[in-house]
Amino acid sequence: MLSEEERAILDFERCSWLEPGPKDQAIEMRLGLTAAGYYERLRRIIETPSAAEYDPLTSKRVLALIEPPRESELAI
């Protein structure tokens, strides 16, 4: 089960492109985290089954960005 803060991080990541200005400033203003702290927390959160249950699209998108492609995905 995700905490309120963990859900807020996923919610922010889902809609962060709507925020005006640089993302790191929006992270600090909305969540009170540094950008480094935010990305560290986000990475831990999306690796949990609870994150996939709460927001499967955002979880899959972020995982695809941080995980290197598998060897089978590189073959044409």
C-alpha positions as CSV (number, residue, x, y, z in Angstrom):
1,M,0.0,0.0,0.0
2,L,1.3,3.4,-1.0
3,S,1.6,6.2,1.5
4,E,0.0,9.6,0.8
5,E,3.4,11.0,-0.1
6,E,4.2,8.2,-2.5
7,R,0.8,8.7,-4.2
8,A,1.6,12.4,-4.4
9,I,4.9,11.7,-6.1
10,L,3.2,9.4,-8.7
11,D,0.4,12.0,-9.2
12,F,3.0,14.7,-9.8
13,E,5.0,12.5,-12.2
14,R,1.8,11.8,-14.2
15,C,1.0,15.5,-14.6
16,S,4.4,17.2,-14.3
17,W,4.4,18.4,-17.9
18,L,1.4,20.7,-16.9
19,E,3.5,22.5,-14.4
20,P,4.9,25.9,-15.4
21,G,8.6,26.4,-15.4
22,P,11.4,24.0,-14.8
23,K,10.4,20.6,-13.3
24,D,13.0,20.7,-10.5
25,Q,11.4,24.0,-9.2
26,A,7.9,22.5,-9.4
27,I,9.2,19.4,-7.5
28,E,10.5,21.6,-4.7
29,M,7.4,23.8,-4.6
30,R,4.8,21.1,-4.7
31,L,6.5,18.3,-2.9
32,G,9.2,19.9,-0.8
33,L,11.8,17.6,-2.2
34,T,15.0,18.2,-4.1
35,A,15.1,16.9,-7.6
36,A,17.6,14.2,-6.6
37,G,15.5,13.2,-3.7
38,Y,12.4,13.1,-5.8
39,Y,13.9,10.9,-8.5
40,E,15.4,8.6,-5.8
41,R,12.0,8.2,-4.2
42,L,10.2,7.8,-7.6
43,R,12.6,5.0,-8.6
44,R,11.9,3.1,-5.4
45,I,8.2,3.6,-5.6
46,I,7.7,2.5,-9.2
47,E,9.5,-0.8,-8.4
48,T,6.7,-1.8,-6.1
49,P,3.6,-3.7,-7.0
50,S,1.5,-1.1,-5.3
51,A,2.7,1.6,-7.7
52,A,1.6,-0.5,-10.7
53,E,-1.8,-1.0,-9.1
54,Y,-2.2,2.7,-8.3
55,D,-1.0,4.1,-11.6
56,P,0.0,1.4,-14.1
57,L,0.6,3.8,-17.0
58,T,3.0,6.1,-15.2
59,S,4.8,3.2,-13.6
60,K,5.4,1.5,-16.9
61,R,6.5,4.8,-18.6
62,V,9.0,5.6,-15.8
63,L,10.3,2.0,-15.7
64,A,10.8,2.1,-19.5
65,L,12.9,5.3,-19.1
66,I,15.2,4.0,-16.4
67,E,15.6,0.3,-17.3
68,P,18.0,-0.5,-20.1
69,P,16.4,-2.4,-23.0
70,R,16.7,-6.2,-22.8
71,E,18.9,-7.9,-25.3
72,S,15.9,-9.5,-26.9
73,E,14.4,-6.0,-27.5
74,L,17.5,-4.8,-29.3
75,A,17.4,-7.6,-31.9
76,I,15.7,-6.7,-35.1
